[in-house]
Amino acid sequence: MREIAGKMTHLLRVDARENRDRVLAAARELFAESGLEVTMRQIARRADVGPATLYRRFPTKQDLVLEAFEDELAECGSIVHDGAADPDPWRGFCDVVERILLLNARNQGFTDAFMSAHPDVVDFAAHREELGRVVWTIIRRAQAAGRLRPDFVFDDFAVILLAGRGLTAAPASTRDAAVRRFAAFVIDGLRVAGTQARSAAGEGSSRPRPHPRS
């Protein structure tokens, strides 16, 4: 009986975690699409959970907004640290460029709305400075490997992200493909002539792609 009870507890925890992840993903999507004015009921419907489940995890909308934004920052950080940990410096750089562009295109509206409504809630400048140092390390590694053009500087990385913001206006059905095409053109222009597009193992990352959000 104790073993059965333990398994049931584990399943309930897994279910609760999956519900939380679905709610946060739905909230980020809706905030990006429509701003922070979307209702809790709309979020519950998009996440396919009942209102009771939503309010049990997030008693107020403010709680949900803040955790969704923290989740957004965490995903951005994960992308950058994954790139830094890649044993292939050039592939790590390419993955960071493409995945950050994808993340921004999907959720830039949410980031802008949150920072406008809650400019002092999260120390966004500190987050950006911390990740900026890691990105600079990724850039230097790719240059040291002879794959990234030597005149590329951190400000150029920021320009790429600013240019990619225009893709947030693309239809959701074609946006990811447009972002990947843009990233491919950017990366091709940055690699040292005569080197392969991504890695010695062939073009494309060996890391599984995150599932695009609908």
N, C-alpha and C positions, 0 to 999 in steps of 0.2 A: 504493500500500500504506500509506503514511504517513497519507493522508487516511482510509482505512478504519479504521486503528488508532485514529486520533483520534476518529472517530465511535463506535467500540466503547467507548473509554474514557469518553466522555461518557454513553453509554447506561448503562454500569455505575454511574457516579456518580449518575445520575438514579434508577436502581433502588435504590441504597443509600440515597439520601435518602428515597425513598418508603417503603422498609422501615422506616427510622427513624421517620418520621412515623406510620406505622401502629402501630408498637410503642408509641410514646409515647401515642397516642390510646387504644389498648387498655388500657395501664397506668393511665391517668388514670380511665377508665371503671370498671375493676375495683377500683381503690383506693377510688373513691367509693362503689361498691356494697358492697364487702366488707371494706374496711380494708386495711392493709398486709400482712396475712397471706396474701394470694393468692400462688400459686406462679408461678415463671417459666414453667413449662409451661402454666399457664392463660393467661398473658399471650400466649405464643407462639400458642396456639390461637385466642384472640380476634383477634389481629393477622393470622392466616393466614400465619405465617412458620414456618420450621423452627427447632428449638432451636439449631442451629449458627449460624444467622443472628442469632438473638437474642443469644447469648453472644459472638459476634464483635463486636457493637456495644456490648454491656453485659456485661462480664465478671462482674460481681456484681450481685445484686439491689439493693444499696445504691447502686450507680452509676445504675441505672435509676430508683429512687425519687427520687434527687436531681435527675436531669435532667428527669424528669416534672414535678416541682414547679417547677423553673425554667421549664419550658415553660408551666406554668399561669400563673406570674407574668408571663411575656412576653405571653401572650394578653390578660391583664387590662390590661397596659400599652398594648398595641396598640389595644384598644377605647377607652381614655381618650384617647390621642393622636389617634386618628381623629376622635373627637368634637371635640377642640380645633381640628383642622384643617378641619372642615367650614365652608364659607363661610356657611352658614345657621346662626346661633347656636342657634336653637330646635331645629332638626332634630338638630344635634350633641348637644344636651342630651338630647333624647328617645332618641336612639340609644344613648347611654351608659347611661341608666337601664335600657332594655330589655335590652341586650346583657350588662350586668353581672349583672342579675337572672337571665338565662338561664345564664350561666356559673356563677354561684353555685349555682343549683338543680341543675345537672348534676354539679358537682364539689365541693360544699361538704364532703361526707364525706371526700374525699381531703385537702382543706386541713386540716380538723380533726385527722385521723389523723396527718398529717405533723407538724403543729405540736406535737402531744402527744408524739410519739416523738422528734422532732428539734428541740427548741425553740431551739437555739443554732446550727444549721447554716446557716440563711439569716437575714439581717438583715431580717426581715419588717417591723419597725417603720419602718425607713428606706424600704423600698419603699412602704409605706402612706403615709408622710409625703410622699414625692415625688409620688405620684399624687394625693394629696389637694390639693396645690397646683394641679395641673392641673385637677382637678375644680372647684375654687373659681373658677378662671379661666373655665371653661365656664359655671358658674352666673352669674357676673357679666356675661358676654357676653349670655346669654339674657335677663337682666333689663334690660340696657342697650338691647336690641332691643325692649323692651316686650312680650315674649312670656311670660316667667316672672314669676309674682307676686313683688313686691318684698320680701315678708317671709320668703321662703325663705332658709334659712341652711344651712351645710354640715352641721350636726348633723341637719337634716331629711333630707338625703341618706343619712346613716348609718342613720337610723330606717327609711327605705324598704328598705335592704338587709337590715336585721335582720328586718323584717316578711316579706320575701321568703323568708327561710330556711325558713319553714314549708312552702313548696312543695316542698322536697326530698323530703318524704314522699309526694308524689303519684306515682301509677304512671307508669313511664317512658313508656308509650304516650300519656299525656295531659298530661304535665308541661309540655312546651314551650308547648302551647296555653294551659294554666292560667297560666303565667308571663306570656305575652303579654297575656292578658286582664287580669291584675292590673296589669301595667305600663300598659296603656291607661287603666284607671280612675285610677291614680295621676297619670299625665300630664294627663289631662283635669281633675283637681282642681287642678293646679298652673299651668295656663296662664291668662293674663289673659283675662277675659271678653271675648267679641267677636272674639277672634283665631282663626285657623284651627288645626286640630288639630296639624299638623306644619310645613308650609312653604307658601310662596306657590304652589309648583308643584303643590300637592295633598297629600293625606294620604299618609303613608308615606315612607320614606327612599328616595332614589335609589340608595343604596349597596346592592349585592347582599347578601342575607342569607347569613351563614355556614351551611353545611349542618349541621343538627342531628345530634348524635351519637346513635347507637342505644343 
